Every structure is written in structure tokens, then in C-alpha cells.
Amino acid sequence: MKVAIIGAGLSGLSCAHQFEKHGIEPVIFERNNFIGDQYGHISALLGIQHRPIKDAIKYFKKNFDMNITPINTINNLTHYSPNKKTVIKGNFGYFLKRGRDKDALFPQVYSQLKNPVINFNTLGDYKPLSKEFDFVVVANGTGAFTKELGCWHETIKTYIKGATVLGNFDVNTLIMWINKKYCKNGYAYLTPYNEKKASLILVVNDVNSNEIDHFWELFWYYENLNYTIVEEFKQKHETGYAYPHKLDNIYFAGNAGGSIDPFLGFGQLSSIIMGVMAARSIIFEKDYEKLIKKVVIRHNRWIREMRKAYNNADNKMYDMIVTRIGLPGIKHLFYHTNFNVIRFGYYYLKLMSMIRKGR
């Protein structure tokens, strides 16, 4: 069996890992000359996003024989709205290092491949590859090929501005901000490398490269931030979903298949699952759509609906949300049970919006 994988990102590497476990050596085509993210940062793997999966790290090991080592656990969540603050303590997930270092996420997965065949500095084109190989898995991190084949459905466009900053940080605390004045329907968050260094990220929807700089300045001004910036980066994000996820002998996985959720913009668990399931679909001749339906397709559909409701919120509603998630009953339900917040979050936000309009 000849298999080509376009992209050596999280989904492509996970796909290759699964093929290797079954004695198949795929050929990977990677446009960069390295393994890892373009920019170093710290991402969050939050359990609340992926219920009923309780612990993603254990899930990877048990179901995929994949070892992922986080740099820290998330034990504190600090939420800021324009006029409110809520701090919640518990076991919420993990911080993962991103970038090109050996302990970063992509290199960790890559290190578990026994005999990888990778063509670096090669874009990879599904058209000739689909004729040369029995199967092609498109995991190139964008919806470009999916869009070209008529399978891409865009949901939201955002620009990200991030920085590595120096200061004093709690290594187990994730901080999040929401404020229409500087992030529109987006958000900002801080994730620590260690006690002295952290990632600071701002995500704003429907802006261009110049406008994100303006919102970045507003963010620092309104939150009165005084960190020392080591380096900065900007990146454009196009979030969407694919349907179908397979055309003939071509499979779409990871961001190319719509793994990034349209609410918080995370997609690590979904990317790994899609890569593994694309391989299993090919190896065992199983229906790819069915294999990813519960954890990826249905999950992201609910998040899309939640995003629609969230877009209608204003700063007063943000204050209400941050206040209410700190109430004992709601806090316990949301963060200390296996309640599916994503599924029912849409109804909650919609109800709050109706109540405010009725006043």
C-alpha cells in the first residue's frame, strides 16, 4: 500500500505514527525545512472542551499509544471581563509547548516515528500524488486544497498577535480576557512557560494585519499590562469545516479537515484524532466520516452554534458570564463534573441574550 501525507504537522505526524504501527511506511511531504510550529508559544489543552474525554493525555496513550508530555498542568483559571474577575481552582488540563524545541508538541510526536520518510521543502500537490499513490492524506494545516475541491465551508476569519513576555507568573494558571473594545468577538490569553516567561496571545475577528496592531495596543492599554516583550508575531487564521472529509482516495485531516474549533480556536485533540482515524479508515477500510463523527464533527458543530450566540454578546453580557461562571453551583457543574458545557453552552448564551433583550 502506497500512502502520501501532505504536511508534517500534528495531524500528519499522528497519521504517520498510526500507519507505522501497522507496518505501513507513508511518504510525508512538508513545505518547511523543520518539524514544529513557525512561532514558539504555549497552548492549552482544556478538559472542558473535550468532554466526555476526561484526560486527553491519558486518552492519547491508551487509544493511540502516543506519549505526549505537557510542560505543566492547569490548576487555576482566571477570567477577566471589562468589569469582573473570576478565579476557579481545579484540574482543568495541560499546558503544551509549541515550536521547534525537542520538548515541543510536534517534535514529541515526530520522535515516536521509527522510520519517517519526509520530503522537506516540498509543498505536495494532491493532484499528481492521488495518481501516484493509493491514498493521499491532506494535512497541510490550511483549507486551501479542501476549498479547491469544493469541500471547505468558512466560519470565521481571525488575526492573531502574540508575544513572548517576561514577568512573574504562576506556572499552573491560565488567564483569559474578553472585552469588545480590543478583541471584538475574540479573546486574549496568557499561558506560562515558567515562572518568568509566558505567551501572551490576542485573537481578533475580521481584521487585517495593520488593524491587529491597533487592537494589540488597546489590549495593553485597557488591561494596563507591563510585561517585557521578548519577541512578537502575527498570524492569519481561517477557521472552517470540511464536508465531505474524503473524496475518492483523498482524505482531509487536521486543519484541512476543519479540526480547529471556531470558538476558542484550539484543535490539538481533534487534529490528532483525525490523523489517526484517517489512517485507520484506510488500513481497516472503515468509514472515515463515522470514525470522526462523535469526537470531531458533532463536537465542532455544537461549538459553531455556541460561537454564533457568543457573537451577539456585548460587554455587559461578558460581565454577566464571568460573574455567573464563578457562582458555586455553576462553577461546580461546569468545571468539576463531566457536564458537556460545549453542547449546552449555546443554549445558555442564547437564553442570557434573550433575557437581556427583554429588559
C-alpha positions as CSV (number, residue, x, y, z in Angstrom):
1,M,0.0,0.0,0.0
2,K,1.4,3.4,-1.0
3,V,0.3,6.4,1.1
4,A,1.2,10.0,0.8
5,I,0.7,12.5,3.6
6,I,0.8,16.2,2.8
7,G,2.0,18.1,5.9
8,A,4.2,17.1,8.8
9,G,2.1,18.9,11.4
10,L,0.2,17.4,14.3
11,S,-2.4,15.6,12.2
12,G,0.1,14.4,9.5
13,L,2.6,13.0,12.1
14,S,-0.2,11.3,14.1
15,C,-1.4,9.7,10.9
16,A,2.1,8.5,10.0
17,H,2.5,7.2,13.6
18,Q,-0.6,5.1,13.2
19,F,0.4,3.7,9.8
20,E,3.8,2.7,11.2
21,K,2.1,0.7,14.0
22,H,0.5,-1.4,11.2
23,G,3.6,-1.9,9.2
24,I,3.0,0.8,6.5
25,E,5.6,3.5,5.8
26,P,3.9,6.6,4.4
27,V,5.8,9.3,2.4
28,I,5.4,12.7,4.0
29,F,5.6,16.0,2.0
30,E,6.4,19.0,4.2
31,R,6.7,22.6,2.8
32,N,9.0,23.7,5.6
33,N,12.5,22.5,6.4
34,F,11.8,21.8,10.0
35,I,9.3,20.0,12.3
36,G,7.3,22.3,14.6
37,D,5.3,25.5,14.7
38,Q,6.5,28.6,12.9
39,Y,6.4,30.6,16.2
40,G,7.1,29.4,19.7
41,H,4.3,29.6,22.2
42,I,2.3,27.7,24.9
43,S,-1.1,26.3,24.1
44,A,-3.7,24.9,26.4
45,L,-5.4,21.5,26.3
46,L,-8.6,22.1,28.3
47,G,-10.7,19.2,29.5
48,I,-13.9,21.3,29.5
49,Q,-13.6,21.5,25.7
50,H,-13.5,17.7,25.0
51,R,-16.0,16.1,27.3
52,P,-16.7,13.2,27.7
53,I,-12.9,12.7,27.3
54,K,-11.7,13.4,30.8
55,D,-7.9,13.4,30.3
56,A,-6.6,14.0,26.8
57,I,-3.0,12.9,27.6
58,K,-4.2,9.6,29.0
59,Y,-6.6,9.3,26.1
60,F,-3.7,9.6,23.6
61,K,-1.7,6.9,25.4
62,K,-4.5,4.5,25.9
63,N,-6.1,4.7,22.5
64,F,-3.2,5.7,20.1
65,D,-0.1,4.5,22.0
66,M,1.1,8.1,21.7
67,N,3.1,9.7,24.5
68,I,2.7,13.5,25.0
69,T,4.4,15.2,27.8
70,P,3.0,18.6,28.9
71,I,5.1,21.3,30.5
72,N,2.6,21.8,33.3
73,T,-0.9,21.1,34.4
74,I,-3.6,23.8,34.5
75,N,-4.9,24.2,38.1
76,N,-6.2,27.8,38.0
77,L,-8.4,29.6,35.6
78,T,-8.6,33.4,35.8
79,H,-11.3,35.0,33.7
80,Y,-11.4,38.8,33.1
81,S,-14.3,40.7,31.5
82,P,-14.4,44.6,31.4
83,N,-15.5,44.9,35.0
84,K,-15.4,41.5,36.5
85,K,-12.9,38.8,37.5
86,T,-13.4,35.1,38.4
87,V,-10.8,32.7,39.6
88,I,-11.5,29.0,39.6
89,K,-9.3,26.2,41.0
90,G,-9.2,22.6,40.0
91,N,-7.7,20.1,37.5
92,F,-8.5,21.7,34.1
93,G,-6.0,20.2,31.6
94,Y,-2.5,20.9,30.4
95,F,-0.1,23.4,29.0
96,L,1.7,22.2,25.9
97,K,4.9,23.7,24.5
98,R,4.7,24.7,20.8
99,G,7.6,25.5,18.5
100,R,10.7,23.6,17.3
101,D,12.3,22.5,20.5
102,K,12.6,18.8,21.3
103,D,10.0,19.1,24.1
104,A,7.5,20.9,21.9
105,L,4.4,19.1,20.7
106,F,5.2,18.4,17.1
107,P,8.8,17.2,17.7
108,Q,7.5,15.0,20.5
109,V,5.2,13.1,18.1
110,Y,7.9,13.1,15.4
111,S,10.3,11.5,17.8
112,Q,8.0,8.5,18.1
113,L,8.2,7.7,14.4
114,K,10.6,4.8,13.9
115,N,11.4,5.3,10.2
116,P,9.9,8.5,8.9
117,V,10.2,9.3,5.2
118,I,9.9,13.1,4.8
119,N,10.5,15.3,1.8
120,F,11.2,18.7,3.3
121,N,10.8,21.9,1.4
122,T,8.2,20.2,-0.7
123,L,4.7,21.6,-0.9
124,G,3.0,18.5,-2.1
125,D,0.2,18.6,-4.6
126,Y,-2.8,16.3,-4.2
127,K,-3.4,16.1,-7.9
128,P,-0.3,14.2,-9.1
129,L,0.0,12.4,-5.7
130,S,-3.5,11.0,-5.9
131,K,-2.5,9.3,-9.1
132,E,0.9,8.1,-7.9
133,F,-0.2,6.8,-4.5
134,D,-3.1,4.6,-3.4
135,F,-4.2,7.1,-0.8
136,V,-3.4,10.7,0.0
137,V,-4.0,12.3,3.4
138,V,-4.1,16.1,3.1
139,A,-3.0,17.5,6.5
140,N,-1.2,20.7,5.3
141,G,-2.7,22.9,8.0
142,T,-5.0,25.0,5.8
143,G,-8.3,24.7,3.9
144,A,-6.6,25.7,0.6
145,F,-6.8,22.2,-1.0
146,T,-10.1,21.5,0.6
147,K,-11.5,24.7,-0.7
148,E,-10.2,24.0,-4.2
149,L,-12.0,20.7,-4.2
150,G,-15.3,22.4,-3.1
151,C,-15.4,20.8,0.4
152,W,-14.5,23.9,2.6
153,H,-17.0,25.9,4.5
154,E,-15.6,29.0,6.2
155,T,-16.9,30.0,9.6
156,I,-14.7,32.8,10.9
157,K,-11.6,34.8,10.0
158,T,-9.2,36.0,12.7
159,Y,-5.9,37.5,13.1
160,I,-3.6,36.5,16.0
161,K,-0.9,38.7,17.5
162,G,1.3,37.1,20.1
163,A,4.3,37.7,22.1
164,T,6.8,36.0,24.4
165,V,6.8,38.2,27.6
166,L,8.8,38.3,30.8
167,G,7.3,38.9,34.2
168,N,6.2,36.9,37.2
169,F,3.8,34.1,36.5
170,D,2.1,31.1,38.2
171,V,3.1,28.1,36.1
172,N,-0.3,26.5,36.7
173,T,-2.5,29.5,35.9
174,L,-4.3,30.2,32.6
175,I,-5.5,33.8,32.3
176,M,-8.2,34.8,29.8
177,W,-9.6,38.2,28.9
178,I,-12.8,39.2,26.9
179,N,-13.6,42.8,26.0
180,K,-15.3,44.1,22.9
181,K,-13.1,47.2,22.9
182,Y,-10.0,45.4,21.9
183,C,-10.9,41.8,20.8
184,K,-14.4,42.3,19.2
185,N,-15.7,38.7,19.2
186,G,-12.3,37.2,20.1
187,Y,-10.3,36.9,23.3
188,A,-6.9,37.2,24.8
189,Y,-5.0,34.7,27.0
190,L,-1.7,34.2,28.8
191,T,0.0,30.8,29.2
192,P,3.3,30.4,31.1
193,Y,6.4,28.7,30.0
194,N,7.8,29.0,33.6
195,E,7.7,31.5,36.5
196,K,9.5,34.2,34.4
197,K,8.3,33.7,30.8
198,A,4.9,33.4,29.2
199,S,3.0,33.5,25.9
200,L,0.5,36.4,25.5
201,I,-1.9,36.0,22.7
202,L,-4.7,38.3,21.3
203,V,-7.3,36.9,18.8
204,V,-9.5,39.3,16.9
205,N,-12.0,38.5,14.2
206,D,-12.5,40.2,10.9
207,V,-9.3,42.4,10.9
208,N,-6.3,42.8,8.7
209,S,-2.6,42.8,9.5
210,N,-2.5,46.5,10.3
211,E,-5.7,46.6,12.4
212,I,-4.5,43.8,14.7
213,D,-1.6,46.1,15.8
214,H,-4.1,48.7,16.8
215,F,-6.2,46.2,18.8
216,W,-3.0,44.9,20.4
217,E,-2.2,48.4,21.7
218,L,-5.7,48.8,23.0
219,F,-5.4,45.4,24.8
220,W,-2.2,46.5,26.6
221,Y,-3.8,49.9,27.4
222,Y,-7.1,48.7,28.8
223,E,-5.6,45.8,30.8
224,N,-2.7,48.0,32.0
225,L,-0.1,45.4,31.1
226,N,3.5,46.0,31.9
227,Y,5.3,42.8,30.8
228,T,8.6,43.0,28.9
229,I,8.2,41.8,25.3
230,V,11.0,39.4,24.1
231,E,9.5,38.8,20.6
232,E,6.3,39.2,18.7
233,F,4.5,37.5,15.9
234,K,1.3,37.9,13.8
235,Q,-0.6,35.1,12.0
236,K,-3.8,34.9,10.0
237,H,-6.3,32.2,10.8
238,E,-9.2,31.0,8.7
239,T,-11.5,28.6,10.6
240,G,-14.0,26.4,8.9
241,Y,-15.2,22.9,8.4
242,A,-15.0,20.3,5.6
243,Y,-17.7,18.2,4.1
244,P,-17.2,15.6,3.0
245,H,-13.9,14.7,4.6
246,K,-13.0,12.3,1.8
247,L,-13.1,12.5,-1.9
248,D,-12.1,9.3,-3.8
249,N,-8.7,8.4,-2.4
250,I,-8.1,11.8,-0.8
251,Y,-8.6,12.3,2.9
252,F,-8.8,15.7,4.8
253,A,-7.3,15.7,8.3
254,G,-6.3,18.3,10.9
255,N,-6.9,22.0,10.0
256,A,-7.5,20.9,6.3
257,G,-10.5,18.9,7.6
258,G,-11.8,21.6,10.0
259,S,-10.2,20.4,13.3
260,I,-9.8,24.0,14.7
261,D,-12.9,24.9,16.7
262,P,-14.5,28.2,15.8
263,F,-14.9,29.4,19.4
264,L,-11.5,29.2,21.2
265,G,-9.5,28.3,18.1
266,F,-7.9,25.2,19.6
267,G,-7.8,22.0,17.7
268,Q,-5.0,19.8,19.1
269,L,-7.1,16.8,20.2
270,S,-9.2,16.9,17.1
271,S,-6.1,17.1,14.8
272,I,-4.6,14.0,16.4
273,I,-7.8,12.1,16.3
274,M,-8.4,13.0,12.6
275,G,-4.9,11.9,11.7
276,V,-5.2,8.6,13.5
277,M,-8.7,7.9,12.1
278,A,-7.7,8.7,8.5
279,A,-5.0,6.0,8.9
280,R,-7.4,3.6,10.5
281,S,-10.0,4.2,7.8
282,I,-7.5,3.3,5.1
283,I,-6.0,0.4,6.9
284,F,-9.2,-1.3,8.0
285,E,-11.4,0.0,5.2
286,K,-13.7,1.8,7.6
287,D,-16.0,4.8,7.0
288,Y,-13.9,7.9,7.8
289,E,-16.9,10.1,8.5
290,K,-18.3,7.7,11.1
291,L,-14.9,7.3,12.8
292,I,-14.6,11.1,13.4
293,K,-18.3,11.9,13.8
294,K,-18.7,11.8,17.6
295,V,-15.4,13.5,18.7
296,V,-14.8,15.9,15.8
297,I,-17.8,16.5,13.6
298,R,-20.6,16.7,16.2
299,H,-18.3,18.4,18.7
300,N,-17.3,21.2,16.4
301,R,-20.9,21.6,15.2
302,W,-22.0,22.5,18.7
303,I,-19.1,24.9,19.1
304,R,-20.1,26.7,15.8
305,E,-23.6,27.2,17.3
306,M,-22.0,28.4,20.6
307,R,-19.9,30.9,18.6
308,K,-23.0,32.3,16.9
309,A,-24.6,33.0,20.3
310,Y,-21.3,34.4,21.7
311,N,-21.0,36.9,18.7
312,N,-24.3,38.5,19.9
313,A,-22.9,39.3,23.4
314,D,-21.8,42.7,24.5
315,N,-19.5,43.8,27.3
316,K,-22.4,43.8,29.9
317,M,-23.1,40.3,28.9
318,Y,-19.4,39.4,29.2
319,D,-19.6,40.7,32.8
320,M,-22.6,38.6,33.4
321,I,-20.9,35.5,32.0
322,V,-17.8,35.9,34.1
323,T,-19.8,36.6,37.2
324,R,-22.1,33.5,36.8
325,I,-19.4,31.0,36.0
326,G,-17.9,31.9,39.4
327,L,-21.2,31.1,41.2
328,P,-20.8,27.9,43.3
329,G,-23.4,25.8,41.6
330,I,-22.5,26.7,38.0
331,K,-18.8,26.6,38.8
332,H,-19.1,23.0,40.1
333,L,-21.3,21.9,37.2
334,F,-19.0,23.5,34.5
335,Y,-15.6,22.6,35.9
336,H,-15.9,19.8,38.4
337,T,-18.3,17.3,36.7
338,N,-18.4,15.7,33.2
339,F,-21.2,18.0,32.1
340,N,-21.0,18.7,28.4
341,V,-20.5,22.5,28.5
342,I,-19.9,22.8,24.8
343,R,-23.2,21.1,23.9
344,F,-25.3,23.2,26.3
345,G,-23.3,26.4,26.2
346,Y,-25.1,27.5,23.1
347,Y,-28.5,27.4,24.9
348,Y,-27.0,29.1,27.9
349,L,-25.7,32.0,25.9
350,K,-28.8,32.3,23.8
351,L,-31.0,32.4,26.9
352,M,-28.9,35.1,28.5
353,S,-29.1,37.2,25.3
354,M,-32.9,36.8,25.3
355,I,-33.1,37.8,28.9
356,R,-31.0,41.0,28.3
357,K,-33.1,41.9,25.3
358,G,-36.3,41.5,27.3
359,R,-35.2,44.1,29.9
